[in-house]
Amino acid sequence: MTEPLPPASRRVAEGARLLGLEIEIDRFPQGTRTAADAAAAIGCDVSAIVKSLVFMVDDRPVVALVPGDRRVDPVALAEAMNGSSARRASLEEARAATGYAAGGTPPFGHTDQPPVVADPSLRRHDVVWAAGGTPDTVFPIDPMKLAEAAGAMWAPVS
């Protein structure tokens, strides 16, 4: 018997359904909190993991979608968002903007619908794996469908 998904993951699945997507969220008890953890659990390259990272560009939250093998360049992110500076959001700022805890932040379905930017290097893969709302859930998705569902702007931010 399959264990039911946690409430946060059910919210992600419902959010996807409202966007016209059917996603299958998988649960990995060993955890998928980091890109390396997720890649090891799934058995894929770390570059196929989507990190949904919350940054503050000036005073507004922005979600950056980048592959697990890359880091966000704050200068490039600020530039892409027409801001003067960018910094990693605090855990509290990230949760307030998205409704999810760090390590499980999905790429869409956020509380306040902050702007989302997707790094073009995500398109190296036909399928990428994104967080499913908790630090032990992920789902596979085509990167183009991911960006569309998230309302993401494509910009080189890593």
Secondary structure as the mmCIF struct_conf table of DSSP 4:
data_model
#
loop_
_struct_conf.conf_type_id
_struct_conf.id
_struct_conf.beg_label_comp_id
_struct_conf.beg_label_asym_id
_struct_conf.beg_label_seq_id
_struct_conf.end_label_comp_id
_struct_conf.end_label_asym_id
_struct_conf.end_label_seq_id
HELX_LH_PP_P HELX_LH_PP_P1 THR A 2 PRO A 6
HELX_RH_AL_P HELX_RH_AL_P1 PRO A 7 LEU A 18
TURN_TY1_P TURN_TY1_P1 LEU A 19 GLY A 20
STRN STRN1 ASP A 26 ARG A 27
TURN_TY1_P TURN_TY1_P2 PRO A 29 GLN A 30
BEND BEND1 ARG A 33 THR A 34
HELX_RH_AL_P HELX_RH_AL_P2 ALA A 35 ILE A 42
TURN_TY1_P TURN_TY1_P3 GLY A 43 GLY A 43
BEND BEND2 CYS A 44 CYS A 44
HELX_RH_3T_P HELX_RH_3T_P1 VAL A 46 ALA A 48
STRN STRN2 ILE A 49 ILE A 49
STRN STRN3 VAL A 50 VAL A 57
TURN_TY1_P TURN_TY1_P4 ASP A 58 ASP A 59
STRN STRN4 ARG A 60 PRO A 67
TURN_TY1_P TURN_TY1_P5 GLY A 68 ASP A 69
HELX_RH_AL_P HELX_RH_AL_P3 PRO A 74 ALA A 80
TURN_TY1_P TURN_TY1_P6 MET A 81 ASN A 82
BEND BEND3 SER A 84 SER A 84
STRN STRN5 ALA A 86 ARG A 88
HELX_LH_PP_P HELX_LH_PP_P2 ALA A 89 SER A 90
HELX_RH_AL_P HELX_RH_AL_P4 LEU A 91 THR A 98
BEND BEND4 GLY A 99 TYR A 100
TURN_TY1_P TURN_TY1_P7 ALA A 102 GLY A 103
BEND BEND5 GLY A 104 GLY A 104
BEND BEND6 PRO A 107 PHE A 108
BEND BEND7 THR A 111 ASP A 112
STRN STRN6 VAL A 116 ALA A 118
HELX_RH_3T_P HELX_RH_3T_P2 PRO A 120 ARG A 124
BEND BEND8 HIS A 125 VAL A 127
STRN STRN7 VAL A 128 ALA A 131
BEND BEND9 GLY A 133 THR A 134
TURN_TY1_P TURN_TY1_P8 PRO A 135 ASP A 136
STRN STRN8 THR A 137 ILE A 141
HELX_RH_AL_P HELX_RH_AL_P5 PRO A 143 ALA A 150
TURN_TY1_P TURN_TY1_P9 GLY A 151 GLY A 151
HELX_LH_PP_P HELX_LH_PP_P3 ALA A 152 ALA A 152
STRN STRN9 MET A 153 TRP A 154
#
